[in-house]
Amino acid sequence: MDANLRARMATLSAALPTTRIIIAGSPVHQEARSGRLAMNQVPSVWGGDLRLTVDPLLQYVQSQA
């Protein structure tokens, strides 16, 4: 997460102190160390199939329920 996203998350957290907040950072950001697509996955995302980008986050959210 970049500084802007962290600041917005902090504001949201302060406004909702009893609510758990899960935020996904962008794997495009230079600081990202995970969440990047393998080169063989890129064509399907370019074609509009975004499941590869969303599924890991959804699996995590489901595991936390």
N, C-alpha and C positions, 0 to 999 in steps of 0.2 A: 504494500500500500504506500502511496506517496503521501507527502505531508498534507495535501489538501483533503484527501480521503480520510486520513487519520483525524483531522480537525472536525470534519463533518460527522464522523463516527463519535467523537467525544461529545459533540453538541447533542446528538441524538441520545447517547447514553445518559447524559445529564438530564435530559427531558424525560426519559423513561428508565429510571434507575432500577426498577424491578423486572425489566424485560430483557431477555437474552437477545443479543444482536449478533447476527452472523453476516459478515461482509466478505465478498469475494474480490480479491485484488485482480488487476489485469496482468496476465502473463507476458504482455507486451512490454511492460515497464522494465527498465534495466535492472532493477533490484530483484525482480522475480527469479526464484530459484526452482520453481516447480510449476506445473500446470501448462507447460508448453506442449504443442502438438508435435508428433513425429512427422517427418516429411511425407510419409505415405498417407497420413491422415488429412493433410492440407487440402487436397483436391475435393474431398467430400464436403468440407466446411465451405470452401469457395463456391461449391454447388448449392449451398443453402442448407445442408444438413448440419445443424448446430448441436446435435446430441453429444458429440465428442467434447464439446466445450462446457456443456451444462451438466452432464451425467455425474461427474465426480462431486460437484457441489451438492446435487440432489441426493446422492448416496450418503454423503456426510450428514446432511440435514435429517434424512430418514433415520440414520443410526443414532441421532441424538434425541429423537422423539420418545 
